[in-house]
Amino acid sequence: MSFLKVALSLGVAMFLYACVSTPIPTPNQINAALAEVTGQNGRACMYERDISGYAAFNDSVVSVSAKFRKHYLLVTLYRCPAMESTSVALFQGSFTEFCGGGRDWVITRDGRCPIQSMYEFDDRQAAFDAHNQAEAIIQGAKKAEED
């Protein structure tokens, strides 16, 4: 019985260490990396009525599907923890458009999250690939700093 407790405690400690040792990139880091990967300026726009679905990658990146096959990645100005767990969000833009650039918002039950940038892609796979490349750039930069 004692061995089981020690093994379980060790497993939990290793899990917590893994979570701490692989931090989520900051919004500014992911924004810069996405700009580098895509060559875009982060000021893409879409009509609010064209949003067909969304999901949060983490507390600062939202993936948005449009009705007409386009896909977007939104990066918030700061971390918005409620985005990861909310099932309902409101996209508030100027008039009928929703754009990157800091003037439009994603609103959750816990408050407003200004959108720092918005990147447009031809499809969901291209958006996910760009996000993965951006995270690889960030991890590579962190590893280079450590060496």
C-alpha positions in Angstrom: 0.0 0.0 0.0 2.8 2.4 0.9 4.6 1.7 -2.4 1.4 2.6 -4.3 1.2 6.0 -2.5 4.8 6.7 -3.3 4.4 5.7 -7.0 1.2 7.8 -7.3 2.9 10.8 -5.6 5.9 10.5 -8.0 3.6 10.3 -11.0 1.7 13.4 -10.0 4.9 15.3 -9.3 6.3 14.3 -12.8 3.0 15.4 -14.4 3.1 18.8 -12.7 6.8 19.3 -13.6 5.9 18.6 -17.3 3.2 21.2 -17.2 5.5 23.8 -15.7 8.4 23.0 -18.0 6.4 23.5 -21.2 4.7 26.9 -20.8 2.2 28.2 -23.2 3.6 30.9 -25.5 2.6 34.5 -24.7 0.2 36.3 -27.1 3.0 38.5 -28.3 5.2 35.5 -29.0 2.5 33.6 -31.0 1.6 36.7 -32.8 5.1 37.4 -34.0 5.6 33.7 -34.9 2.4 33.6 -36.9 3.3 36.8 -38.7 6.7 35.2 -39.6 5.1 31.9 -40.8 2.2 33.5 -42.8 3.7 36.8 -44.0 0.5 38.5 -43.0 0.1 41.6 -40.8 -2.6 40.1 -38.6 -5.3 42.5 -39.7 -7.5 40.1 -41.6 -11.3 40.6 -41.3 -14.4 38.5 -41.6 -18.1 39.1 -41.4 -19.6 38.1 -38.0 -22.5 36.3 -39.7 -20.0 34.0 -41.5 -18.7 32.4 -38.3 -19.7 28.8 -38.3 -17.7 27.5 -35.4 -14.8 28.2 -33.1 -12.5 26.5 -30.6 -9.7 27.8 -28.4 -6.2 26.4 -28.8 -5.3 27.9 -25.5 -6.0 31.1 -23.5 -4.8 33.4 -26.2 -5.4 31.7 -29.6 -8.9 31.0 -31.1 -9.5 29.0 -34.2 -12.6 30.2 -36.2 -14.3 28.5 -39.1 -16.1 30.5 -41.7 -19.1 29.3 -43.6 -17.3 29.6 -47.0 -14.3 27.3 -46.3 -12.0 30.0 -45.0 -10.4 29.6 -41.6 -9.0 32.2 -39.2 -6.6 32.2 -36.2 -7.3 35.0 -33.7 -4.6 36.0 -31.2 -5.8 38.0 -28.1 -4.0 41.0 -26.8 -3.5 39.3 -23.4 -4.3 35.9 -21.9 -8.0 35.2 -21.4 -8.3 32.1 -19.3 -12.1 31.9 -19.8 -11.7 31.2 -23.5 -10.4 27.7 -22.9 -13.4 26.5 -21.0 -16.3 28.5 -22.4 -18.9 26.9 -24.6 -20.3 30.2 -25.7 -18.5 33.3 -26.9 -19.7 36.5 -28.7 -17.6 38.1 -31.4 -18.0 41.8 -31.3 -16.7 43.9 -34.2 -17.2 47.3 -35.8 -20.4 47.3 -37.8 -20.7 43.8 -39.4 -17.0 43.0 -39.6 -14.7 41.5 -37.1 -11.0 42.2 -37.6 -7.5 41.9 -36.0 -5.9 45.1 -34.8 -7.1 45.5 -31.2 -10.4 47.2 -31.8 -12.7 44.1 -31.8 -13.4 41.6 -29.1 -14.2 38.1 -28.1 -16.6 38.2 -25.2 -17.0 35.4 -22.7 -19.0 35.2 -19.5 -15.9 36.4 -17.7 -15.3 39.5 -19.8 -13.9 40.9 -23.0 -10.8 39.8 -24.7 -9.4 42.3 -27.3 -8.2 40.7 -30.6 -4.6 41.7 -31.2 -4.4 40.0 -34.6 -6.3 37.8 -37.0 -4.8 35.6 -39.7 -6.7 34.2 -42.7 -6.2 30.7 -44.2 -7.7 28.8 -47.1 -8.8 25.9 -44.9 -8.6 24.5 -41.4 -5.5 22.3 -42.0 -3.5 25.3 -43.3 -4.4 27.2 -40.1 -3.4 24.3 -37.9 -0.2 23.8 -39.8 0.7 27.5 -39.4 -0.1 27.3 -35.7 2.2 24.2 -35.3 5.0 26.0 -37.2 4.6 29.1 -35.0 4.9 27.0 -31.8 8.0 25.2 -33.2 9.6 28.6 -33.9 8.9 29.7 -30.3 10.2 26.5 -28.9 13.3 26.7 -31.1 14.0 30.3 -29.9 13.6 29.2 -26.2 15.9 26.3 -26.7 18.5 28.5 -28.3 18.3 30.9 -25.3 18.9 28.0 -22.9 22.0 26.9 -24.8 
